[in-house]
Amino acid sequence: MAKPDNREDNEVHLQEHIDHTEANLQEAEDYLDEHADEISEGEKQSIQAKNERREKSIQAFIEEKKDESQQ
């Protein structure tokens, strides 16, 4: 039997995802600031690309949270 669709706490979960992703993004930026001269160019580019994906994810979470708040 399928579970009923319970969306009561979706906004809370989305905010948790936003907070977690922002924390990871900041941690990666801090790492780059502290160790940029110690890591390879490839690793720098990899971290920067991951942060770009994180920023897109954050925007998507924000949009989804807006949608949830309107329901």
C-alpha positions as CSV (number, residue, x, y, z in Angstrom):
1,M,0.0,0.0,0.0
2,A,1.3,3.4,-0.9
3,K,2.0,6.0,1.8
4,P,-0.2,9.1,1.7
5,D,1.6,12.2,0.3
6,N,2.4,14.2,3.5
7,R,3.9,17.6,2.7
8,E,3.5,19.2,6.1
9,D,7.3,19.4,6.8
10,N,8.6,19.9,3.3
11,E,9.5,23.5,3.9
12,V,11.5,22.5,7.0
13,H,13.4,19.8,5.0
14,L,14.1,22.2,2.2
15,Q,15.5,24.8,4.6
16,E,17.7,22.1,6.1
17,H,19.0,21.2,2.6
18,I,19.6,24.9,1.9
19,D,21.5,25.4,5.2
20,H,23.6,22.2,4.6
21,T,24.5,23.1,1.1
22,E,25.4,26.7,2.0
23,A,27.6,25.4,4.8
24,N,29.4,23.0,2.4
25,L,29.8,25.8,-0.1
26,Q,31.3,28.1,2.5
27,E,33.6,25.4,3.8
28,A,34.9,24.8,0.3
29,E,35.5,28.5,-0.3
30,D,37.4,28.7,3.0
31,Y,39.5,25.7,2.0
32,L,40.3,27.4,-1.3
33,D,41.2,30.7,0.5
34,E,43.5,28.9,2.9
35,H,45.1,26.3,0.6
36,A,45.0,27.7,-2.9
37,D,48.7,27.8,-3.2
38,E,49.1,24.2,-2.0
39,I,46.6,22.4,-4.3
40,S,46.7,21.6,-8.0
41,E,44.9,23.7,-10.6
42,G,42.7,20.6,-11.3
43,E,41.6,20.4,-7.7
44,K,40.8,24.1,-7.6
45,Q,38.7,23.8,-10.8
46,S,36.9,20.8,-9.4
47,I,36.0,22.6,-6.1
48,Q,34.9,25.7,-8.0
49,A,32.7,23.6,-10.4
50,K,31.2,21.8,-7.4
51,N,30.4,25.2,-5.7
52,E,28.7,26.3,-8.9
53,R,26.5,23.3,-8.8
54,R,25.9,24.0,-5.1
55,E,24.8,27.5,-5.9
56,K,22.3,26.2,-8.5
57,S,21.0,23.6,-6.0
58,I,20.5,26.3,-3.4
59,Q,18.5,28.4,-5.9
60,A,16.4,25.3,-6.9
61,F,15.7,24.6,-3.2
62,I,14.7,28.2,-2.6
63,E,12.3,28.1,-5.6
64,E,10.8,24.8,-4.4
65,K,10.4,26.2,-0.9
66,K,8.5,29.2,-2.4
67,D,6.2,26.8,-4.2
68,E,5.6,24.8,-1.1
69,S,4.7,27.9,0.9
70,Q,2.0,28.8,-1.6
71,Q,0.3,25.4,-1.3
